[in-house]
Amino acid sequence: MPKFLLIYHGKPDLQSPEDGAKHMAAWKAWSAGLGAAVIDPGLPVGLSKTITPQGVEDHGGANPAAGMTVLQADTFEEAIELAKGCPHLSGTGTIEIAEAMDLEM
């Protein structure tokens, strides 16, 4: 079954610690609801840097990553539907999705 990488960008709309707690509860419920589709629930990330042939850029460029998750689905369209329910999509949160390539390394 194909694997898909969800790369989170931006941030959800959190105005208070209570909003943060509600967001985490929603995130856990969404993730649990995905069941066996979740290969790796992932993790949030902090400030990033982008490495280019010319050097290192601070702050991860124009659209820095905020975290990631790996899931499996039969099709790209199914993976998109699973991702659409993610609570990260509040505020300025967006999700980049890419199918993992099955290559021997």
MOPAC internal coordinates of N, CA, C and O (Angstrom, degrees):
PM7 1SCF
backbone

  N    0.0000 0     0.00 0     0.00 0    0    0    0
  C    1.4548 1     0.00 0     0.00 0    1    0    0
  C    1.5260 1   107.86 1     0.00 0    2    1    0
  O    1.2310 1   120.11 1   -46.08 1    3    2    1
  N    1.3255 1   117.39 1   133.92 1    3    2    1
  C    1.4649 1   119.98 1  -179.30 1    5    3    2
  C    1.5349 1   112.73 1   -61.17 1    6    5    3
  O    1.2310 1   121.77 1   -31.38 1    7    6    5
  N    1.3164 1   114.21 1   148.62 1    7    6    5
  C    1.4653 1   121.69 1   175.72 1    9    7    6
  C    1.5200 1   108.70 1  -108.18 1   10    9    7
  O    1.2310 1   121.25 1   -32.23 1   11   10    9
  N    1.3283 1   115.21 1   147.77 1   11   10    9
  C    1.4552 1   121.42 1  -178.77 1   13   11   10
  C    1.5154 1   109.63 1  -130.78 1   14   13   11
  O    1.2310 1   121.08 1   -42.62 1   15   14   13
  N    1.3104 1   115.53 1   137.38 1   15   14   13
  C    1.4605 1   122.12 1   176.93 1   17   15   14
  C    1.5209 1   108.02 1   -98.65 1   18   17   15
  O    1.2310 1   121.00 1   -56.82 1   19   18   17
  N    1.3370 1   115.70 1   123.18 1   19   18   17
  C    1.4566 1   121.46 1   172.98 1   21   19   18
  C    1.5163 1   106.54 1   -98.97 1   22   21   19
  O    1.2310 1   120.17 1   -58.76 1   23   22   21
  N    1.3094 1   117.29 1   121.24 1   23   22   21
  C    1.4590 1   122.27 1   179.30 1   25   23   22
  C    1.5184 1   106.92 1  -113.11 1   26   25   23
  O    1.2310 1   121.26 1   -62.10 1   27   26   25
  N    1.3175 1   115.20 1   117.90 1   27   26   25
  C    1.4543 1   120.79 1  -176.42 1   29   27   26
  C    1.5261 1   110.02 1   -87.89 1   30   29   27
  O    1.2310 1   121.24 1   -43.75 1   31   30   29
  N    1.3267 1   115.23 1   136.25 1   31   30   29
  C    1.4598 1   122.54 1   176.97 1   33   31   30
  C    1.5248 1   108.11 1  -126.85 1   34   33   31
  O    1.2310 1   120.46 1   -20.54 1   35   34   33
  N    1.3200 1   116.73 1   159.46 1   35   34   33
  C    1.4520 1   120.44 1   179.67 1   37   35   34
  C    1.5142 1   110.22 1    70.22 1   38   37   35
  O    1.2310 1   121.00 1    20.76 1   39   38   37
  N    1.3152 1   115.68 1  -159.24 1   39   38   37
  C    1.4626 1   118.80 1  -179.77 1   41   39   38
  C    1.5147 1   110.27 1  -150.45 1   42   41   39
  O    1.2310 1   120.90 1   -29.03 1   43   42   41
  N    1.3260 1   115.89 1   150.97 1   43   42   41
  C    1.4640 1   118.42 1   176.56 1   45   43   42
  C    1.5235 1   110.48 1   -69.80 1   46   45   43
  O    1.2310 1   120.89 1   -14.72 1   47   46   45
  N    1.3097 1   115.90 1   165.28 1   47   46   45
  C    1.4650 1   122.00 1  -178.76 1   49   47   46
  C    1.5310 1   109.38 1   -84.62 1   50   49   47
  O    1.2310 1   120.32 1   -83.59 1   51   50   49
  N    1.3212 1   116.99 1    96.41 1   51   50   49
  C    1.4634 1   122.73 1  -179.46 1   53   51   50
  C    1.5166 1   108.42 1  -120.08 1   54   53   51
  O    1.2310 1   120.38 1   -62.79 1   55   54   53
  N    1.3264 1   116.88 1   117.21 1   55   54   53
  C    1.4592 1   121.91 1  -176.88 1   57   55   54
  C    1.5242 1   113.27 1  -103.89 1   58   57   55
  O    1.2310 1   120.11 1   167.12 1   59   58   57
  N    1.3401 1   117.40 1   -12.88 1   59   58   57
  C    1.4621 1   120.19 1  -174.93 1   61   59   58
  C    1.5221 1   109.65 1  -155.28 1   62   61   59
  O    1.2310 1   120.15 1   -13.58 1   63   62   61
  N    1.3347 1   117.32 1   166.42 1   63   62   61
  C    1.4666 1   119.87 1   174.62 1   65   63   62
  C    1.5344 1   111.86 1   -58.19 1   66   65   63
  O    1.2310 1   120.57 1   146.58 1   67   66   65
  N    1.3181 1   116.52 1   -33.42 1   67   66   65
  C    1.4606 1   120.22 1   177.99 1   69   67   66
  C    1.5290 1   110.67 1   -65.23 1   70   69   67
  O    1.2310 1   120.81 1   138.92 1   71   70   69
  N    1.3409 1   116.05 1   -41.08 1   71   70   69
  C    1.4676 1   120.22 1   175.85 1   73   71   70
  C    1.5240 1   109.99 1   -60.18 1   74   73   71
  O    1.2310 1   120.71 1   138.95 1   75   74   73
  N    1.3330 1   116.25 1   -41.05 1   75   74   73
  C    1.4612 1   120.67 1   178.87 1   77   75   74
  C    1.5140 1   111.58 1   -62.25 1   78   77   75
  O    1.2310 1   120.30 1   137.40 1   79   78   77
  N    1.3290 1   117.02 1   -42.60 1   79   78   77
  C    1.4654 1   121.16 1   179.25 1   81   79   78
  C    1.5310 1   110.75 1   -65.40 1   82   81   79
  O    1.2310 1   120.13 1   139.04 1   83   82   81
  N    1.3320 1   117.37 1   -40.96 1   83   82   81
  C    1.4644 1   121.39 1   177.80 1   85   83   82
  C    1.5293 1   110.46 1   -64.56 1   86   85   83
  O    1.2310 1   121.34 1   139.19 1   87   86   85
  N    1.3329 1   115.04 1   -40.81 1   87   86   85
  C    1.4658 1   119.53 1   179.31 1   89   87   86
  C    1.5285 1   110.67 1   -62.84 1   90   89   87
  O    1.2310 1   120.29 1   135.15 1   91   90   89
  N    1.3201 1   117.05 1   -44.85 1   91   90   89
  C    1.4729 1   120.17 1  -179.99 1   93   91   90
  C    1.5237 1   111.11 1   -64.04 1   94   93   91
  O    1.2310 1   120.12 1   141.24 1   95   94   93
  N    1.3291 1   117.38 1   -38.76 1   95   94   93
  C    1.4685 1   120.44 1   177.03 1   97   95   94
  C    1.5302 1   110.17 1   -63.33 1   98   97   95
  O    1.2310 1   120.45 1   136.91 1   99   98   97
  N    1.3322 1   116.75 1   -43.09 1   99   98   97
  C    1.4611 1   121.05 1   178.42 1  101   99   98
  C    1.5275 1   110.65 1   -64.74 1  102  101   99
  O    1.2310 1   120.57 1   139.84 1  103  102  101
  N    1.3379 1   116.51 1   -40.16 1  103  102  101
  C    1.4689 1   121.19 1   179.11 1  105  103  102
  C    1.5275 1   110.27 1   -62.27 1  106  105  103
  O    1.2310 1   120.59 1   133.05 1  107  106  105
  N    1.3341 1   116.48 1   -46.95 1  107  106  105
  C    1.4719 1   120.28 1  -179.98 1  109  107  106
  C    1.5213 1   111.14 1   -62.60 1  110  109  107
  O    1.2310 1   119.99 1   139.62 1  111  110  109
  N    1.3276 1   117.62 1   -40.38 1  111  110  109
  C    1.4618 1   121.47 1   179.06 1  113  111  110
  C    1.5302 1   110.39 1   -65.75 1  114  113  111
  O    1.2310 1   120.37 1   136.51 1  115  114  113
  N    1.3423 1   116.90 1   -43.49 1  115  114  113
  C    1.4667 1   120.53 1   178.28 1  117  115  114
  C    1.5195 1   110.43 1   -61.69 1  118  117  115
  O    1.2310 1   120.21 1   131.67 1  119  118  117
  N    1.3261 1   117.20 1   -48.33 1  119  118  117
  C    1.4609 1   121.86 1  -178.47 1  121  119  118
  C    1.5291 1   111.05 1   -62.27 1  122  121  119
  O    1.2310 1   120.31 1   135.31 1  123  122  121
  N    1.3256 1   117.02 1   -44.69 1  123  122  121
  C    1.4686 1   120.78 1   179.21 1  125  123  122
  C    1.5231 1   110.63 1   -63.53 1  126  125  123
  O    1.2310 1   120.53 1   144.11 1  127  126  125
  N    1.3335 1   116.58 1   -35.89 1  127  126  125
  C    1.4549 1   121.06 1   179.91 1  129  127  126
  C    1.5155 1   113.56 1   -67.25 1  130  129  127
  O    1.2310 1   120.16 1   160.83 1  131  130  129
  N    1.3295 1   117.30 1   -19.17 1  131  130  129
  C    1.4587 1   121.03 1   178.46 1  133  131  130
  C    1.5267 1   111.59 1   -77.33 1  134  133  131
  O    1.2310 1   120.54 1   162.02 1  135  134  133
  N    1.3294 1   116.56 1   -17.98 1  135  134  133
  C    1.4620 1   121.21 1   177.08 1  137  135  134
  C    1.5119 1   113.18 1    56.75 1  138  137  135
  O    1.2310 1   121.30 1    48.76 1  139  138  137
  N    1.3438 1   115.11 1  -131.24 1  139  138  137
  C    1.4656 1   121.61 1  -175.19 1  141  139  138
  C    1.5277 1   112.99 1   -69.13 1  142  141  139
  O    1.2310 1   119.74 1   170.49 1  143  142  141
  N    1.3279 1   118.10 1    -9.51 1  143  142  141
  C    1.4659 1   119.65 1   177.69 1  145  143  142
  C    1.5256 1   111.39 1   -66.54 1  146  145  143
  O    1.2310 1   120.08 1   156.26 1  147  146  145
  N    1.3371 1   117.45 1   -23.74 1  147  146  145
  C    1.4635 1   120.70 1  -178.50 1  149  147  146
  C    1.5287 1   109.52 1   -81.66 1  150  149  147
  O    1.2310 1   120.63 1   -66.19 1  151  150  149
  N    1.3193 1   116.40 1   113.81 1  151  150  149
  C    1.4601 1   122.72 1   175.56 1  153  151  150
  C    1.5193 1   109.37 1   -85.75 1  154  153  151
  O    1.2310 1   120.80 1   135.50 1  155  154  153
  N    1.3314 1   116.08 1   -44.50 1  155  154  153
  C    1.4670 1   123.25 1   179.31 1  157  155  154
  C    1.5248 1   106.55 1  -144.96 1  158  157  155
  O    1.2310 1   119.96 1   -64.64 1  159  158  157
  N    1.3486 1   117.68 1   115.36 1  159  158  157
  C    1.4598 1   118.85 1  -178.75 1  161  159  158
  C    1.5207 1   112.93 1   -64.12 1  162  161  159
  O    1.2310 1   120.45 1   164.99 1  163  162  161
  N    1.3239 1   116.74 1   -15.01 1  163  162  161
  C    1.4496 1   121.08 1   175.66 1  165  163  162
  C    1.5024 1   113.60 1    79.41 1  166  165  163
  O    1.2310 1   121.60 1    24.24 1  167  166  165
  N    1.3229 1   114.54 1  -155.76 1  167  166  165
  C    1.4473 1   120.80 1  -177.26 1  169  167  166
  C    1.5114 1   109.75 1  -165.80 1  170  169  167
  O    1.2310 1   120.49 1   -24.45 1  171  170  169
  N    1.3268 1   116.68 1   155.55 1  171  170  169
  C    1.4595 1   119.66 1   172.06 1  173  171  170
  C    1.5222 1   108.86 1   -77.10 1  174  173  171
  O    1.2310 1   120.51 1   -21.29 1  175  174  173
  N    1.3113 1   116.62 1   158.71 1  175  174  173
  C    1.4623 1   120.63 1   177.72 1  177  175  174
  C    1.5208 1   110.09 1  -127.06 1  178  177  175
  O    1.2310 1   120.95 1   -23.03 1  179  178  177
  N    1.3107 1   115.78 1   156.97 1  179  178  177
  C    1.4584 1   122.13 1   177.96 1  181  179  178
  C    1.5141 1   111.04 1   -92.63 1  182  181  179
  O    1.2310 1   120.98 1    23.86 1  183  182  181
  N    1.3232 1   115.73 1  -156.14 1  183  182  181
  C    1.4616 1   120.90 1   179.70 1  185  183  182
  C    1.5169 1   110.57 1   -56.12 1  186  185  183
  O    1.2310 1   120.97 1   -35.66 1  187  186  185
  N    1.3255 1   115.76 1   144.34 1  187  186  185
  C    1.4585 1   120.12 1  -178.04 1  189  187  186
  C    1.5189 1   110.77 1  -127.81 1  190  189  187
  O    1.2310 1   121.45 1   -10.49 1  191  190  189
  N    1.3087 1   114.83 1   169.51 1  191  190  189
  C    1.4602 1   123.29 1   175.35 1  193  191  190
  C    1.5234 1   107.08 1  -129.94 1  194  193  191
  O    1.2310 1   120.52 1   -28.33 1  195  194  193
  N    1.3142 1   116.62 1   151.67 1  195  194  193
  C    1.4527 1   121.74 1   177.84 1  197  195  194
  C    1.5226 1   108.44 1  -111.66 1  198  197  195
  O    1.2310 1   120.81 1   -52.55 1  199  198  197
  N    1.3169 1   116.06 1   127.45 1  199  198  197
  C    1.4586 1   121.82 1   178.90 1  201  199  198
  C    1.5249 1   107.69 1   -97.31 1  202  201  199
  O    1.2310 1   120.48 1   -54.52 1  203  202  201
  N    1.3229 1   116.68 1   125.48 1  203  202  201
  C    1.4548 1   122.83 1   178.68 1  205  203  202
  C    1.5341 1   108.41 1  -124.07 1  206  205  203
  O    1.2310 1   120.02 1   -11.04 1  207  206  205
  N    1.3285 1   117.57 1   168.96 1  207  206  205
  C    1.4619 1   118.79 1   175.48 1  209  207  206
  C    1.5347 1   112.55 1   -59.60 1  210  209  207
  O    1.2310 1   120.59 1   156.99 1  211  210  209
  N    1.3395 1   116.48 1   -23.01 1  211  210  209
  C    1.4629 1   120.33 1  -178.63 1  213  211  210
  C    1.5282 1   113.10 1   -89.68 1  214  213  211
  O    1.2310 1   119.76 1   168.87 1  215  214  213
  N    1.3200 1   118.06 1   -11.13 1  215  214  213
  C    1.4589 1   119.99 1  -179.14 1  217  215  214
  C    1.5158 1   112.26 1   146.30 1  218  217  215
  O    1.2310 1   121.16 1    27.40 1  219  218  217
  N    1.3225 1   115.39 1  -152.60 1  219  218  217
  C    1.4569 1   121.59 1  -176.57 1  221  219  218
  C    1.5223 1   109.45 1  -118.87 1  222  221  219
  O    1.2310 1   121.08 1   -50.35 1  223  222  221
  N    1.3362 1   115.55 1   129.65 1  223  222  221
  C    1.4594 1   121.75 1   177.77 1  225  223  222
  C    1.5207 1   108.55 1  -104.13 1  226  225  223
  O    1.2310 1   120.38 1   -43.02 1  227  226  225
  N    1.3105 1   116.88 1   136.98 1  227  226  225
  C    1.4549 1   121.26 1   177.13 1  229  227  226
  C    1.5191 1   111.33 1   -75.43 1  230  229  227
  O    1.2310 1   120.79 1   -23.24 1  231  230  229
  N    1.2980 1   116.10 1   156.76 1  231  230  229
  C    1.4620 1   125.44 1   170.71 1  233  231  230
  C    1.5168 1   115.20 1    68.71 1  234  233  231
  O    1.2310 1   119.23 1  -160.23 1  235  234  233
  N    1.3156 1   119.08 1    19.77 1  235  234  233
  C    1.4574 1   121.25 1   172.11 1  237  235  234
  C    1.5141 1   116.14 1    68.98 1  238  237  235
  O    1.2310 1   119.33 1  -164.38 1  239  238  237
  N    1.2979 1   118.89 1    15.62 1  239  238  237
  C    1.4547 1   120.69 1   177.32 1  241  239  238
  C    1.5134 1   112.91 1    81.69 1  242  241  239
  O    1.2310 1   120.76 1    21.31 1  243  242  241
  N    1.3257 1   116.15 1  -158.69 1  243  242  241
  C    1.4566 1   122.24 1  -173.33 1  245  243  242
  C    1.5254 1   113.63 1   -70.70 1  246  245  243
  O    1.2310 1   119.69 1   152.10 1  247  246  245
  N    1.3269 1   118.21 1   -27.90 1  247  246  245
  C    1.4628 1   121.46 1  -175.35 1  249  247  246
  C    1.5258 1   109.64 1  -140.45 1  250  249  247
  O    1.2310 1   119.90 1  -107.75 1  251  250  249
  N    1.3353 1   117.80 1    72.25 1  251  250  249
  C    1.4586 1   120.55 1  -173.44 1  253  251  250
  C    1.5280 1   113.36 1   -65.21 1  254  253  251
  O    1.2310 1   121.50 1   -30.17 1  255  254  253
  N    1.3094 1   114.74 1   149.83 1  255  254  253
  C    1.4631 1   121.08 1   177.40 1  257  255  254
  C    1.5274 1   109.99 1   -68.98 1  258  257  255
  O    1.2310 1   121.34 1   -34.33 1  259  258  257
  N    1.3396 1   115.03 1   145.67 1  259  258  257
  C    1.4635 1   121.26 1   176.92 1  261  259  258
  C    1.5274 1   111.23 1  -113.21 1  262  261  259
  O    1.2310 1   120.20 1   167.53 1  263  262  261
  N    1.3406 1   117.22 1   -12.47 1  263  262  261
  C    1.4567 1   121.52 1   179.47 1  265  263  262
  C    1.5114 1   110.02 1   165.13 1  266  265  263
  O    1.2310 1   121.09 1     4.78 1  267  266  265
  N    1.3487 1   115.53 1  -175.22 1  267  266  265
  C    1.4606 1   119.50 1  -178.71 1  269  267  266
  C    1.5205 1   111.10 1  -156.58 1  270  269  267
  O    1.2310 1   121.23 1   -20.77 1  271  270  269
  N    1.3308 1   115.25 1   159.23 1  271  270  269
  C    1.4611 1   124.77 1   174.09 1  273  271  270
  C    1.5191 1   107.07 1  -145.18 1  274  273  271
  O    1.2310 1   120.15 1   -32.15 1  275  274  273
  N    1.3291 1   117.31 1   147.85 1  275  274  273
  C    1.4613 1   121.45 1   173.47 1  277  275  274
  C    1.5249 1   107.95 1  -115.85 1  278  277  275
  O    1.2310 1   120.94 1   -53.30 1  279  278  277
  N    1.3514 1   115.80 1   126.70 1  279  278  277
  C    1.4531 1   118.55 1   174.17 1  281  279  278
  C    1.5085 1   110.83 1  -131.96 1  282  281  279
  O    1.2310 1   121.75 1   -11.22 1  283  282  281
  N    1.3248 1   114.25 1   168.78 1  283  282  281
  C    1.4534 1   120.08 1   177.26 1  285  283  282
  C    1.5275 1   108.69 1  -120.48 1  286  285  283
  O    1.2310 1   121.56 1   -32.43 1  287  286  285
  N    1.3277 1   114.63 1   147.57 1  287  286  285
  C    1.4589 1   121.27 1   178.88 1  289  287  286
  C    1.5177 1   107.37 1  -156.70 1  290  289  287
  O    1.2310 1   120.61 1   -20.35 1  291  290  289
  N    1.3207 1   116.43 1   159.65 1  291  290  289
  C    1.4606 1   120.66 1   179.49 1  293  291  290
  C    1.5211 1   112.53 1   -67.26 1  294  293  291
  O    1.2310 1   120.53 1   145.21 1  295  294  293
  N    1.3417 1   116.59 1   -34.79 1  295  294  293
  C    1.4599 1   120.78 1  -176.75 1  297  295  294
  C    1.5234 1   110.42 1  -140.17 1  298  297  295
  O    1.2310 1   120.85 1   -16.25 1  299  298  297
  N    1.3159 1   115.99 1   163.75 1  299  298  297
  C    1.4619 1   121.76 1   175.53 1  301  299  298
  C    1.5287 1   109.32 1   -59.79 1  302  301  299
  O    1.2310 1   120.67 1   138.01 1  303  302  301
  N    1.3366 1   116.33 1   -41.99 1  303  302  301
  C    1.4591 1   120.78 1  -178.93 1  305  303  302
  C    1.5282 1   111.30 1   -61.87 1  306  305  303
  O    1.2310 1   120.12 1   139.86 1  307  306  305
  N    1.3277 1   117.37 1   -40.14 1  307  306  305
  C    1.4620 1   120.65 1   177.58 1  309  307  306
  C    1.5284 1   110.31 1   -64.50 1  310  309  307
  O    1.2310 1   120.29 1   138.09 1  311  310  309
  N    1.3149 1   117.04 1   -41.91 1  311  310  309
  C    1.4674 1   120.84 1   178.38 1  313  311  310
  C    1.5271 1   110.75 1   -61.74 1  314  313  311
  O    1.2310 1   120.37 1   140.34 1  315  314  313
  N    1.3142 1   116.90 1   -39.66 1  315  314  313
  C    1.4624 1   121.15 1   178.01 1  317  315  314
  C    1.5284 1   109.84 1   -62.57 1  318  317  315
  O    1.2310 1   120.48 1   134.83 1  319  318  317
  N    1.3177 1   116.70 1   -45.17 1  319  318  317
  C    1.4680 1   120.04 1   179.64 1  321  319  318
  C    1.5313 1   111.08 1   -61.41 1  322  321  319
  O    1.2310 1   119.94 1   140.37 1  323  322  321
  N    1.3275 1   117.73 1   -39.63 1  323  322  321
  C    1.4635 1   120.94 1   177.50 1  325  323  322
  C    1.5282 1   110.64 1   -63.43 1  326  325  323
  O    1.2310 1   120.64 1   138.79 1  327  326  325
  N    1.3243 1   116.39 1   -41.21 1  327  326  325
  C    1.4659 1   121.05 1  -177.82 1  329  327  326
  C    1.5247 1   112.66 1   -70.51 1  330  329  327
  O    1.2310 1   119.85 1   150.63 1  331  330  329
  N    1.3242 1   117.89 1   -29.37 1  331  330  329
  C    1.4715 1   121.36 1  -176.61 1  333  331  330
  C    1.5252 1   112.99 1   -59.10 1  334  333  331
  O    1.2310 1   119.73 1   155.63 1  335  334  333
  N    1.3239 1   118.12 1   -24.37 1  335  334  333
  C    1.4571 1   120.75 1  -179.48 1  337  335  334
  C    1.5112 1   114.14 1   -86.37 1  338  337  335
  O    1.2310 1   119.79 1  -178.41 1  339  338  337
  N    1.3130 1   118.01 1     1.59 1  339  338  337
  C    1.4622 1   121.79 1  -175.61 1  341  339  338
  C    1.5327 1   111.65 1   -69.41 1  342  341  339
  O    1.2310 1   120.27 1   -49.74 1  343  342  341
  N    1.3364 1   117.10 1   130.26 1  343  342  341
  C    1.4655 1   120.62 1   178.75 1  345  343  342
  C    1.5302 1   114.11 1   -63.17 1  346  345  343
  O    1.2310 1   119.77 1   165.01 1  347  346  345
  N    1.3284 1   118.05 1   -14.99 1  347  346  345
  C    1.4639 1   120.41 1   178.52 1  349  347  346
  C    1.5335 1   111.19 1   -61.72 1  350  349  347
  O    1.2310 1   119.96 1   160.33 1  351  350  349
  N    1.3058 1   117.69 1   -19.67 1  351  350  349
  C    1.4640 1   121.92 1  -175.39 1  353  351  350
  C    1.5227 1   113.94 1   -76.92 1  354  353  351
  O    1.2310 1   119.96 1  -169.04 1  355  354  353
  N    1.3186 1   117.69 1    10.96 1  355  354  353
  C    1.4612 1   119.81 1   172.92 1  357  355  354
  C    1.5275 1   108.48 1   -89.86 1  358  357  355
  O    1.2310 1   119.79 1   -16.66 1  359  358  357
  N    1.3004 1   118.00 1   163.34 1  359  358  357
  C    1.4651 1   120.86 1   179.71 1  361  359  358
  C    1.5077 1   110.91 1    63.73 1  362  361  359
  O    1.2310 1   120.22 1    48.45 1  363  362  361
  N    1.3384 1   117.19 1  -131.55 1  363  362  361
  C    1.4640 1   121.49 1   179.42 1  365  363  362
  C    1.5268 1   111.18 1   -97.75 1  366  365  363
  O    1.2310 1   120.21 1  -168.51 1  367  366  365
  N    1.3222 1   117.20 1    11.49 1  367  366  365
  C    1.4645 1   120.84 1  -177.50 1  369  367  366
  C    1.5145 1   112.68 1   -68.01 1  370  369  367
  O    1.2310 1   120.98 1   -45.63 1  371  370  369
  N    1.3284 1   115.72 1   134.37 1  371  370  369
  C    1.4595 1   122.98 1   173.48 1  373  371  370
  C    1.5190 1   107.71 1  -133.37 1  374  373  371
  O    1.2310 1   120.98 1   -17.93 1  375  374  373
  N    1.3228 1   115.74 1   162.07 1  375  374  373
  C    1.4611 1   121.15 1   178.29 1  377  375  374
  C    1.5145 1   109.03 1  -127.50 1  378  377  375
  O    1.2310 1   120.90 1   -57.36 1  379  378  377
  N    1.3087 1   115.88 1   122.64 1  379  378  377
  C    1.4652 1   122.22 1   171.17 1  381  379  378
  C    1.5195 1   106.03 1   -91.24 1  382  381  379
  O    1.2310 1   119.58 1   -45.55 1  383  382  381
  N    1.3269 1   118.41 1   134.45 1  383  382  381
  C    1.4567 1   121.29 1  -179.32 1  385  383  382
  C    1.5266 1   108.86 1  -125.49 1  386  385  383
  O    1.2310 1   121.11 1   -43.61 1  387  386  385
  N    1.3291 1   115.47 1   136.39 1  387  386  385
  C    1.4596 1   120.37 1  -179.98 1  389  387  386
  C    1.5272 1   108.96 1  -142.59 1  390  389  387
  O    1.2310 1   120.78 1   -40.31 1  391  390  389
  N    1.3088 1   116.11 1   139.69 1  391  390  389
  C    1.4595 1   120.44 1   176.48 1  393  391  390
  C    1.5204 1   108.82 1   -77.68 1  394  393  391
  O    1.2310 1   120.73 1   -47.50 1  395  394  393
  N    1.3339 1   116.21 1   132.50 1  395  394  393
  C    1.4574 1   121.30 1   176.49 1  397  395  394
  C    1.5202 1   109.14 1   -71.89 1  398  397  395
  O    1.2310 1   120.79 1   -42.54 1  399  398  397
  N    1.3049 1   116.10 1   137.46 1  399  398  397
  C    1.4611 1   121.21 1   179.06 1  401  399  398
  C    1.5201 1   108.38 1   -89.00 1  402  401  399
  O    1.2310 1   120.57 1   -47.74 1  403  402  401
  N    1.3052 1   116.52 1   132.26 1  403  402  401
  C    1.4572 1   121.94 1  -178.65 1  405  403  402
  C    1.5368 1   108.68 1   -90.40 1  406  405  403
  O    1.2310 1   121.06 1   -90.93 1  407  406  405
  N    1.3315 1   115.57 1    89.07 1  407  406  405
  C    1.4541 1   121.82 1  -178.91 1  409  407  406
  C    1.5155 1   110.29 1  -118.76 1  410  409  407
  O    1.2310 1   120.52 1   -36.48 1  411  410  409
  N    1.3092 1   116.62 1   143.52 1  411  410  409
  C    1.4687 1   119.13 1   173.45 1  413  411  410
  C    1.5121 1   108.74 1   -75.04 1  414  413  411
  O    1.2310 1   120.69 1   -48.41 1  415  414  413
  N    1.3052 1   116.28 1   131.59 1  415  414  413
  C    1.4614 1   120.42 1  -179.21 1  417  415  414
  C    1.5212 1   109.81 1  -111.45 1  418  417  415
  O    1.2310 1   120.10 1   180.00 1  419  418  417

